[in-house]
Amino acid sequence: MNSTYAKLTVTMTLLLSIGILSSYAQIPVDSVMITRDKSDVEGYVKGEELYATHHKVYGKANKIRVKAMDKLKKEAASKGYQFVLIVKDDFSNTPINNVSLVGVGYTDQP
């Protein structure tokens, strides 16, 4: 009796988690466009803020920024956003090189 109950509980948990995860329409990471131009996202539905950071002890700002943008794209894709408008881009080099990005996700679906 206990093993049947455990199997039923696991099955229900999996079904619930699939339903929760599918509430976001995931899209391919490569199809997410990152922009700094607000006119690129006019007419699209504004979503939530997205955050990404990347740091490296020895590294050029541009290479670190690319890594942070990759993280931002992955987060946006997992939440179904086709566009990310960068609203904040900070670089600091003390004590290590660090890039912090803040973007807003946009989608064509309400």
Buried (B, 14 or more C-beta within 10 A) or exposed (E): EEEEEEEEEEEEEEEEEEEEEEEEEEBEEEEBBBBEEEEBBEEBEEBEEBEBBBBBEEBEBEEBBEBBBBBBBBBBBBBBBBBBBBEEBEEEEEEEBBBBBBBBBBBEEE
